[in-house]
Amino acid sequence: MEPLSQSRTGSIIGRSLTVLIVSGAIILGLVVVHGMNAHPRTDDSEILANFIGIAPQVEGPLVRLNVHDNQFVKKGDLLFEIDERPYRYTLERAVSEQATLEGQIADERRKIAALVNAVSVSEANIHSTEADVSRWTAAVDQAKADVAAAEQAVSRAQAEWMYASNNLHRVEPLLVKQFVTVDQVDRARTSEVSQAQSLKQAESQLRQTQAALQATLAQEERSKAVLAQSKAQHQQSQNAVTTLEPLTNQRGARGSAVETARYHLNNCRVYAPFDARVTNLTISEGAYAHVGQQMFTLIDARTWWAVANFREGQLQHVAPGMRADVYVMSRPNVRYSGVVDSVGFGVTPDADVVGRFEQGLPDVQRTLNWVRLASRYPVRVRVENPPDDVFRVSESAIVVIRGR
């Protein structure tokens, strides 16, 4: 009886252990599935960072190369230096040309001031000659009036002389017949002589006034000629006054030449724009650097990302701002903290599923895949406080999303 009892007891214990093992396996599986859903994990990820190619913006002999391949540089460190002498000479010439232009502008301003003064003087001369013309015009009118008065005096003296002469010729025959006295004849003869002298004086005065009129007319003509000459000089002075526009318009070009020369001179020395790693260095001192020809690459060491490709069914558990753990293959036992920056919203369509998008209608292949593979979308995880000497571009990584 005892062996039978022991057999039954062992069977019960075995079945209990089997139930416990199966139950534990189910519970462990559920926990693992829940953990994988709540905290998605993928080893389809790699480390990335921003990088830029360093190429000179001026050309010339490379006189100094201050870095070596894979060196870590700080922001502001000198990377390399190109022979600056041609660019310094260009800057000095541009500055000299700019100073020459400013001197020309100053000289031209002084010339313009002198010409403006000449215009003012010519305007004053015009006013003065206009006053002279007015004065001589008035003198001409006065001389004409004097000539007219002298002509009237001549006419009056001639009439009085004619009267005296006729009276003398009338009374002289009467003296023989004793109709008049000798005294009357003498008075008539004296009157005729007096009137003849008055006529001569009037004619002489007329000639003087006529001569004065001619002289006044000549002065008037001369003053008009001087006025015309003054106006011509004034017009010439006005035409001689230039503007500064042709010179001042060159200021922009000269200033741009100076700034361009200074810009090229400053580009002879190239400094690190950020903390970075130098890689792919393919040049040495003494080489001739060409504009735009890349010399090496700078990897931005300030920010590193782990770009993890998660299946589309896991994306509902991933959102920006969530915490994440990042492991790299070079140090698999070291955990680095990260934050989800963004979740991808697009990948290249699978041609076997949707065909090719071209002009016209989509080219959809008539095939049926019994096994549908889930698409994977990139999730960018930013590594917090990354060390300087661990992360490398395209290094394999493992990413685990820890949630918020």
C-alpha positions in Angstrom: 0.0 0.0 0.0 2.8 2.4 0.7 4.3 2.2 -2.8 0.9 3.0 -4.3 0.4 6.0 -2.0 3.8 7.3 -2.8 3.1 7.0 -6.6 -0.1 8.9 -6.3 1.6 11.6 -4.3 4.4 11.9 -6.9 1.9 12.2 -9.7 0.0 15.0 -7.9 3.3 16.8 -7.3 4.3 16.4 -11.0 1.0 17.7 -12.3 1.2 20.7 -9.9 4.7 21.5 -11.1 3.6 21.3 -14.7 0.7 23.6 -14.0 2.9 26.0 -12.2 5.5 26.0 -15.0 2.9 26.5 -17.7 1.2 29.2 -15.8 4.5 30.9 -15.1 5.5 30.7 -18.8 2.1 32.2 -19.8 2.4 35.0 -17.2 6.0 35.7 -18.2 5.0 35.8 -21.9 2.2 38.2 -21.1 4.6 40.4 -19.2 7.1 40.3 -22.0 4.4 41.1 -24.6 3.1 44.0 -22.4 6.6 45.3 -21.9 7.4 45.2 -25.6 4.1 47.0 -26.4 4.5 49.6 -23.6 8.2 50.0 -24.2 9.0 49.4 -27.9 12.5 48.3 -28.6 14.5 48.0 -31.9 18.0 47.2 -32.9 17.4 48.6 -36.4 18.9 52.0 -35.6 22.1 53.9 -36.0 23.8 56.9 -34.7 23.7 60.1 -36.8 24.9 63.7 -36.5 24.9 66.8 -38.7 28.0 67.3 -40.7 29.2 69.9 -43.2 31.9 69.9 -45.8 34.6 72.6 -45.3 35.7 74.3 -48.5 37.6 77.6 -48.8 35.8 80.6 -50.2 39.0 82.1 -51.5 41.8 80.4 -53.4 45.5 80.4 -52.8 48.4 78.4 -51.3 47.6 76.7 -48.0 50.2 78.2 -45.6 48.9 76.6 -42.4 46.8 73.5 -41.6 46.0 73.6 -37.9 44.1 70.2 -37.6 44.6 66.6 -38.3 42.2 63.8 -39.3 39.7 62.8 -36.6 40.8 65.6 -34.3 38.2 67.2 -31.9 38.0 71.0 -32.3 36.3 73.6 -30.3 34.2 76.4 -31.7 36.5 79.3 -32.8 39.6 77.1 -33.2 41.7 78.0 -36.3 41.3 75.2 -38.9 43.5 76.4 -41.7 45.0 79.6 -43.3 45.4 80.6 -46.9 48.1 83.1 -48.1 46.4 86.4 -47.4 48.9 88.8 -49.1 47.1 89.2 -52.5 43.8 89.9 -50.6 45.5 92.3 -48.2 46.9 94.2 -51.2 43.5 94.2 -52.9 41.9 95.6 -49.7 44.6 98.4 -49.5 44.0 99.3 -53.1 40.2 99.4 -52.6 40.6 101.6 -49.5 43.0 103.9 -51.4 40.6 104.2 -54.3 37.8 105.0 -51.8 39.9 107.8 -50.2 40.8 109.1 -53.6 37.1 109.3 -54.5 36.4 111.2 -51.3 39.2 113.6 -52.1 37.8 114.2 -55.6 34.4 114.9 -54.1 35.9 117.4 -51.7 37.8 119.2 -54.5 34.7 119.2 -56.7 32.7 120.8 -53.9 35.3 123.6 -53.6 35.2 124.1 -57.4 31.4 124.2 -57.3 31.5 126.8 -54.5 33.9 128.9 -56.6 31.6 128.6 -59.6 28.6 129.5 -57.6 30.4 132.6 -56.4 31.2 133.3 -60.1 27.5 133.0 -60.9 26.7 135.4 -58.1 29.3 137.9 -59.4 27.9 137.6 -62.9 24.4 138.2 -61.6 25.7 141.4 -59.8 27.3 142.5 -63.1 24.1 142.0 -64.9 22.2 144.1 -62.4 24.9 146.8 -62.7 24.9 146.8 -66.5 21.2 146.9 -66.5 21.3 150.0 -64.4 23.9 151.5 -66.8 21.6 150.7 -69.7 18.7 152.4 -68.0 20.8 155.4 -67.1 22.1 155.8 -70.7 18.6 155.2 -72.1 17.4 158.1 -69.9 20.4 160.1 -71.1 19.5 159.4 -74.7 16.0 160.6 -74.1 17.4 163.8 -72.5 19.8 164.3 -75.4 17.0 163.9 -77.9 15.0 166.5 -76.0 18.1 168.8 -76.0 18.4 168.3 -79.8 14.7 169.1 -80.3 15.0 172.2 -78.1 18.2 173.3 -80.0 16.4 172.7 -83.4 13.5 174.9 -82.1 16.0 177.5 -81.0 17.7 177.4 -84.5 14.3 177.7 -86.1 13.4 180.7 -83.9 16.8 182.4 -84.4 16.6 181.8 -88.2 13.1 183.3 -88.2 14.3 186.3 -86.2 17.3 186.7 -88.5 15.1 186.5 -91.6 12.9 189.2 -90.1 15.9 191.4 -89.2 17.5 190.9 -92.6 14.2 191.6 -94.5 13.7 194.7 -92.3 17.3 195.9 -93.1 16.7 195.4 -96.9 13.4 197.3 -96.6 14.6 200.3 -94.7 18.0 200.8 -96.6 16.3 202.1 -99.8 14.2 204.4 -97.8 17.3 206.2 -96.5 18.0 207.7 -99.9 14.5 209.1 -100.1 14.8 210.5 -96.6 11.9 208.4 -95.4 13.9 206.9 -92.6 16.8 208.2 -90.6 20.4 206.9 -90.5 19.9 205.9 -86.9 16.9 203.6 -87.9 19.0 202.0 -90.6 21.9 201.5 -88.2 19.5 199.8 -85.7 18.1 197.6 -88.4 21.7 196.6 -89.5 22.7 196.0 -85.9 19.6 193.9 -85.3 20.3 191.8 -88.4 23.9 191.2 -87.3 22.8 190.3 -83.8 20.2 187.9 -85.1 22.8 186.4 -87.4 25.1 185.8 -84.5 22.2 184.3 -82.5 21.4 182.0 -85.4 25.1 180.9 -85.6 25.0 180.2 -81.8 21.8 178.3 -82.1 23.2 176.2 -84.9 26.4 175.6 -83.0 24.3 174.6 -79.9 22.3 172.3 -82.2 25.4 170.6 -83.5 26.7 170.2 -79.9 23.4 168.6 -78.8 23.4 166.3 -81.8 27.0 165.3 -81.0 26.0 164.7 -77.4 23.1 162.6 -78.7 25.4 160.5 -80.8 27.8 160.1 -77.9 24.9 159.1 -75.6 23.6 156.6 -78.2 27.1 155.1 -78.4 27.3 154.8 -74.6 23.8 153.2 -74.6 24.9 150.7 -77.3 28.1 150.0 -75.4 26.2 149.4 -72.1 23.8 147.1 -74.0 26.8 145.2 -75.3 28.3 145.0 -71.8 24.9 143.7 -70.6 24.8 141.1 -73.3 28.3 140.1 -72.4 27.4 139.9 -68.7 24.4 137.7 -69.5 26.6 135.4 -71.6 29.1 135.2 -68.8 26.3 134.4 -66.3 25.0 131.7 -68.6 28.5 130.3 -69.0 29.0 130.3 -65.2 25.7 128.5 -64.7 26.7 125.9 -67.3 30.1 125.5 -65.6 28.5 124.6 -62.3 28.6 120.8 -62.2 26.9 118.4 -59.8 28.4 115.8 -57.5 26.1 113.0 -58.8 28.7 111.3 -61.1 31.1 111.1 -58.1 28.7 110.4 -55.3 27.1 107.6 -57.3 30.5 105.9 -57.2 30.5 105.7 -53.4 28.4 102.6 -53.4 30.7 100.7 -55.8 33.9 101.8 -54.0 32.4 100.9 -50.6 31.3 97.5 -51.9 34.8 96.9 -53.3 36.3 97.6 -49.9 33.8 95.4 -48.1 34.3 92.6 -50.7 38.1 92.8 -50.3 37.8 92.8 -46.5 35.4 89.8 -46.8 37.9 87.9 -48.9 40.8 88.8 -46.5 38.8 87.5 -43.5 38.0 84.3 -45.4 41.8 83.5 -45.6 41.5 82.2 -42.1 38.8 79.6 -41.5 37.6 78.8 -37.9 35.5 76.0 -36.5 31.8 77.1 -36.5 31.0 74.7 -33.7 32.4 71.9 -31.6 33.1 69.2 -34.1 35.2 66.2 -35.2 37.5 66.6 -38.2 37.2 63.7 -40.6 38.1 62.8 -44.2 41.1 65.2 -44.3 42.6 65.0 -47.8 44.9 67.9 -48.1 48.2 69.1 -46.5 50.1 72.4 -46.1 51.6 73.8 -49.3 48.7 72.6 -51.5 46.8 75.1 -53.6 43.3 75.5 -52.2 40.5 76.1 -54.8 37.2 77.8 -54.1 34.4 75.3 -53.3 36.7 72.3 -53.3 36.1 70.4 -50.1 39.1 69.8 -47.9 37.6 67.8 -45.0 34.3 67.3 -43.2 33.2 68.6 -39.8 30.9 66.4 -37.8 28.8 68.5 -35.4 29.6 67.0 -32.0 27.0 69.2 -30.1 24.0 67.0 -30.9 23.8 63.3 -31.6 20.7 61.3 -32.6 19.8 57.7 -32.7 17.5 57.2 -35.7 15.5 54.0 -34.9 13.2 52.3 -37.3 10.0 51.1 -35.5 7.2 49.0 -37.1 4.1 50.9 -37.8 2.2 48.9 -35.2 4.5 50.2 -32.5 4.2 53.9 -33.4 1.1 54.3 -31.2 3.4 53.9 -28.2 5.9 56.4 -29.4 5.5 60.2 -29.3 7.8 63.2 -29.2 9.0 64.1 -25.7 9.1 60.5 -24.5 12.2 59.3 -22.6 14.4 56.6 -24.3 17.5 54.5 -23.6 20.2 54.3 -26.3 22.9 51.6 -26.4 25.7 51.5 -28.9 27.6 48.5 -30.1 31.0 49.9 -29.0 29.8 50.0 -25.4 26.8 47.7 -25.2 26.7 47.8 -21.3 26.5 51.6 -21.1 23.0 53.2 -21.2 22.7 56.7 -22.6 19.5 58.8 -21.9 17.6 60.3 -24.8 14.5 62.1 -25.7 12.2 61.4 -28.7 12.5 64.5 -31.0 10.2 63.4 -33.8 8.4 60.5 -35.4 8.6 60.0 -39.2 5.5 60.5 -41.3 6.6 59.1 -44.6 8.8 56.5 -46.2 9.3 55.6 -49.9 6.2 53.6 -51.1 6.8 49.9 -51.8 6.5 49.4 -55.6 5.3 45.9 -55.1 2.3 47.1 -53.1 1.2 50.4 -54.6 3.2 50.4 -57.9 5.1 53.4 -59.2 3.8 57.0 -59.1 4.5 58.5 -62.6 2.7 60.8 -65.0 -0.8 59.6 -65.9 -2.1 56.8 -63.7 -0.4 54.8 -60.9 1.2 51.6 -62.0 -0.2 49.0 -59.6 1.2 45.5 -60.0 -1.4 42.7 -60.0 0.3 40.5 -57.4 -0.9 39.2 -54.1 1.5 38.9 -51.2 0.2 36.4 -48.6 2.7 37.7 -46.0 2.3 41.4 -45.4 5.4 43.0 -43.8 4.9 46.0 -41.6 6.4 49.2 -42.7 9.0 50.8 -40.6 9.2 54.6 -39.8 12.2 56.4 -38.5 12.0 57.8 -35.0 14.7 60.4 -34.1 16.0 60.2 -30.5 18.2 62.9 -29.3 21.0 61.8 -26.9 21.3 63.9 -23.8 24.8 65.0 -22.7 26.7 62.9 -25.3 30.4 62.3 -24.5 33.0 63.5 -27.0 34.7 60.3 -27.8 32.0 57.6 -28.0 29.5 58.3 -30.7 30.3 57.9 -34.4 28.2 58.5 -37.5 26.4 55.4 -38.7 27.3 53.4 -35.6 24.8 50.6 -34.8 22.6 51.2 -31.8 19.7 49.8 -29.9 16.8 52.1 -28.8 14.2 51.4 -26.1 11.3 53.7 -25.6 10.6 54.2 -21.9 7.5 56.4 -22.2 6.8 59.7 -20.6 
